[in-house]
Every structure is written in C-alpha cells, then in structure tokens.
Amino acid sequence: METTPAMPPADALAVGRLWGRLRDAVAIAVVDADRATRLLAVALLADGHALVEDVPGVGKTVLAKAFSRSLGLGFARVQGTPDLLPGDVTGSSVLQGGAFHFVPGPIFTNVLLVDEINRATPRTQSGLLEAMQERQVSVDGVTRPLPDPFLVLATENPIELEGTFALPEAQVDRFLVRVDLGYPSEDGERAVARRYRASHEPLDAVPVVADADTVRAAREATRTILVSDDVEAYVVAVCRATRRHPDLRLGASPRATVALYRASQAWAALDGRAFVLPDDVAAVAPAVLSHRLLLDLDRELAGATGAHVLEEVLGTVRVPLPPRS
C-alpha cells in the first residue's frame, strides 16, 4: 500500500494541498463524490460529525472507508440493529481474575462508522451523544477520553421506515453536516463497473496521504482562518432569518450558527484561502442547516422542504460586498 509522507500543515495553503491529495485518494474507490468527500473533510477540520443520508447502493459505506483509509486513521464499524446496546458501542466491564476489567468498544477509534444508525434504538442512539459532544464516554462511573481526532460518520436510509427509529432532534443537531451522494453519472457508473473488473476490492488501491498529526495540525490551522466582521454578520443573519421563515416551526439554533461559522472556515481552508468569503457560507449552508430545521406540518404537507427554505433565505439575506480598494 502506497504511503505519502505526512507534512503537518502550517497554513491554509498546506490545508489546500492536503485536500487535493485526499480528494484524489478517495476518488480511486468512489466516483462522482467530490462534494461528499469535501463535506466529510469539512466535518473533520471543524471537529464535527457527518450524517450520510441516501438510498441503498450508492456507496455510503465505501466512501466512509476510503476517507478514513486515506487519512491513515483508525477505523471501526458498528451496524445499527434494534438489539444493539450502548455497551456494544462504548464497551463494558467484565469479570476477569476476580476483578472487573474494562473492555473498550469500537467507539475507541478515530473514525467510527455507524451504519444505518436509524435502525438502532433511541437508547443506543442517545448513548452516542456524550461521545459526539464531549469526546468521551462514561461507563460504570468512569469517564474515558476518546482518541483525537474523533469523527462519527453515520449512514441513514431515508426510504425505509419499517424497523427504524427516527433520530432525536438532539442527536441530529450533533451532526455538523448532512451529506448525500446521489446516483453517479453514466460515465461514473461505467467506471464503477470497470473498477470491479480490474480489482476485487478498489479500497485496496487507496493510498494513505496523511496521519493523525497531520489532521490535528490541519484542524488547528483551520481555526485561524479569518472571518471578517461583515462575513460574521452574514453567518448570523442567515441563521436568524430561518427563525422568521413562515414554513418553519423551528429555525436554526445558536449552535447551528457556530456550526456554520466553523464549516465556512473549513470550506475556505480546503480552497487554500486564509479568509472566508460569503460564497463559502452559502456553499456549506445547505449541508449544515437543512437537517436542523423543523418544517411546519401543514407547509410540509404542501410540499415545503428545508432545501427550498434555505434557498429562499440565501436569496433574501443581504450579501456583504467586498471592501473598495
């Protein structure tokens, strides 16, 4: 397996170069997924988590595996089922040699893939809240920190309802971005078929382009990306406008404002820029905000969607102009 030497990014240009290597590495296994891969990178750099929602068979699991493999991070997978218990994810204590010993669960990794999270019971879903928010788990009265970096990639099939449990709003709010893949283009779908003719497992060809130290350095560099007062005001205005929209019974919370702010920084860093543009905010707003909005029931039955609401909001909120030279 090819490995590219890790170089800790010191600035936005280095983060942009890292993104170029990461995008190319993931594309070896997943076609037509540049935006989805970019949103996963945004979640990682902004110290958040990603909910990958789409129909079966479009490559959600392959994307998650290729993403973690290319970053050289630890990876674990949990399959959501109705009989999955919180201890199956976080770990539990077992009696051994006359004393109890803690056996870590799969959550003690860098990238945790929770496949079909909506098939797990609310009790198990809620068991992930502490880990996602505080980067730690408490078992048997003992708090244990999780590895750094730590990223939850949860997949969800939106078309099946039987045997599923809707994610609690508090759980959904912990996901920085919601990602959808969609179907590949005709050329992309042919490329998928050719890859499985050439290799039984395309993931084997994905190179490692970073390591945990590189990721942590990139994340710290992202925190320094400049957000001007005008762009900051634009971020806040977009979120506040959702609270006044007639199609919504609950708009974006202050936590969503923070998420949009940090995601915009990450989006700019991936372009190798040391400052955020209003276009960065508009680019990530649908992925950051749409899953946090609660539609009015009557408006939803009439065909309203979160995507349409955000499109209207972004079309009405004044975009700050660049300063005159």
N, C-alpha and C positions, 0 to 999 in steps of 0.2 A: 504494500500500500504506500503510495507516494505521500511524503510529508513535506510541507513547506515550512522553513524555519520561522518561528514566531518572532515578531518585532513589536514590542509594546507601542501603540500609537501615542504620540505626544501632542497631536493637534488634529484639527478637523481634516486636513489633507490625508493624514495617515488613516483616519477612520474611513474616509472615502476609498482609499486604496484597499483597505481590508474588505470593504463591501464589494468591490469589484472581484476580488478573489473568491469571496463567499458565494456571490451570485453565480459565478462560473462553475464552482464546485457543485452546488446544488443542482444546476441545470443539467449535469451529467446524468442524474437519475430522474429528474422531474422536468417536464416540458411545459412551456407557456405558464410559468408560475413566478415570473419576476416580481409582480406586485405582492403576491402572497409571501414570497421569501423576504421581500423588503419589509413587510409589516411584522414578520417574526423578528427580523433584526431590530426594528423599532422597539418592539416589546423588550428584547434583551437589553438594548442600550439604555432604555428608560427604566430599567429594573421593574418591569411589569410582567404580565402573563397574557397568553393569547388563546382565544376560543376559535377553533377552526370548524366552521359550520358549512356543510354541503351534503349533497346526496351521496349514496354509496358508490365506490368505484372510481372516484376522480383523483385519488392519490393523496388523501389527507395523511395517512399513516406514513407513506413513503416520504412525503415532504418533511414530516417531523423527524424521521430517522436520518434523512440526508442532511438536514440542517444541523442536528446535534453532532453527527459524524464529522462534518466538515469543520466544525469548531473544536474538535478534539475534546469534547466534554463528556462526562459520564452520562449515561442514558439508561432509563428504566421505563418499562411499560406496564400499565395497570389496565385490565379490561373491566369496564363498568358492567356489573351484573346486579340483579336485585339482592343476591345473597352476599355481596361484598360488604365486609365490615370495616369500620375505621381502623381497627388494629391490623387489618390486612394491608393497609397502606402505610400507616405510621410505624408499625412494629409493636411488639408486646414483650412482656417479661415471661420467661419460662423458668420452671424449677429445674435446677441442674446442680448436682452435687450438694444438695441440702441448702442451696441458696438460689435466689432469683437473679437471673441474668437477662439483660435487655437484648433482644434480637431486633436490629434495625429493619424497618420495612423498606420497600422500594422508593419511598419518598426521599431517602437519604442519597440523593444523586444531584447532578447539575440540571439535567433536562428530564422532567417527568412527563411522559405521555399518558394521559388519562383517556383511553379510547372509549367512545360512547359514554361520556360522563352522565348523560341524562338517563342511562339505564341503572345507575346506582341510586340507592335510596337517599332521601333528604338527609338522613343521619350521617351517611358516609360523605355526601357532598359537603355538608357543613363541617365535617372533620378536616376538610382541606382549607377552611377559612384562615385558621391561625397560621398555617404554613405559608399561604399565599400573601398574607398581610404582614406578618412579623418575621418570616423566615426562620421559624422554629416550630417544634411540636412539643406538646406536654403529654407525657404518658406516665401513669402511676405516680403523679405528683412531681415528676422531674421534667424540667424544661431542657430540651436538647436543641442546639442550633443546627441549621441545615447548611450544606455546602454552599460556597459562594463562587461563582454565580449560581442562582437557582431560578429556573423557569418552568412554569407549568404550561404545557400545550394540551389543551383538552379538545377532543373532537365531539361533534354532535351531528346526528342525522335529523334534519328538520321535518322529514316527510313521514316518519313513523311515530305513532302515538301509543300504540299498544305496548305495554310493558315498560313504559318510560315514566320519568318523574321530572316535571318542569324544574329548572334551576331556580332556587330562591333569588329574589332580587339582590340580596346582599352578596350572594355568590357571583351573580352576573357582573355586579359592579366592581368586583376584584379583577376582572379581565381588562387589561389596558386596551386591547384591540380585539375586534371580531374580524375574522378572515374568511373569505370564501374563495374557492378555486375556480369553479365553473368548468364547463367542458373545454377541452383543448380545441384548437383549430384543426382543420382537416389535415394539414401538413404535420401538425404536432401529434395528432393521433396516429398517423402513419409512422412517425418517429418512435412513438412508444412501442408499436409492434416490432419495429426493426431492432430496438434495443433488446427485447426478449429473445430475438432470434440470435443476436450476437453474444448474449450473456444470460445465464440463468438468473443472476441477481445483479442488476445495474448498480445497486448500492455499493458493491464491492469496488467499483471504479471511482467512487467519490473520494477525493484526496482530503487530507487534513490541512487546513490553511491557517489555523490559529491554535491557541491553547487557553487555559483558564486565565493566565496572567495577561495575555493579550486582550481578552474580553473585558477583564476588570479595568485595564488601562483605557480601553475604548469607551467604557461606560463613564469613567471619570472625566475623560476629555469631552464627552457629550454634555456633561453638567455645566461646562464652561461656555457653551455656545451662547452667544449674545442674543437676548430678546429685548429689543428696544421698547421704550415706553409705549409707542404707538402700536406696535405689534402685540404687546401685552394687553393693551386696552382692547384690541381686536379679538383676542382669545376670550377675554371676559365677556365682551359684547355678544359674541356668538352663543356662548353658553347661557347667558341671561335671556337672550331672545327666545330660546327654546321654552323657557318657563312661561312665556306670554303667548305661545302659539295656540290657536283655538283647537287644533287637532290633538293636543296632548293633555293628559291629566297629570303628568309628572314630567318636568323637564330635567335638564342636566343639573347635577348637584355640584357644589364646590369641589368635591373630589374629582368630578369629571373635568372641571376647569384645570385642575392640577395635571390630570392625565393628558389633556390636550396640549398644555404648555410643554410638558416633558416630551411627548411624542413629536411635537413640532421641532424641538431641539434635535431629536434623534434623526428626523427626516432630513433636516438641513445638514447634519454631520455626515450622513450617508452620501450626500452630494459633494462632500469635501468643503463645505462652507462653514465659516465661523460665526455666522449670524443667521437669524430666522427671518424669512420673508412671509408676507401674508399668504402667498401661494402655498407655502409649506403647511400652514394652518388649514387652509381649505383642502389640501390634498389628504391629510390624515383625519380630518373631522368626521367623515362618514364611518370610518373604521373605529374611531374612538368613542363616538357619541351615539350611534344608531341603536346599539343594544342596551343603552342606559335610559332610553326614552320609553315612557308608557303612553300608548295611544288611548284617547278617549274611545270607549267601546263602540258608541254609535258611529264615530268617524271611521273607526277601523272596519266596521261592517260595510261602510260606504266606500271602502277601497283605499283609505289613507294608509300610508306606510311611513316608517321612520326615515327611510331614504328620501321620500318626497318632502317630508318636513324639513330635513336638513338642506335639501336643495333650495327650498323657499327661503330658509333662514340665511343661507350663504348669499342668496341673491338680493336680500334686503339690507343686511348689515353693511354699513359703510366700510369700505376697504381703505386703510390708511395709504396715503400717497407717499412715494419716496421723497426725501428732502431735496430741495433745489440745490444744485451745485453752484 
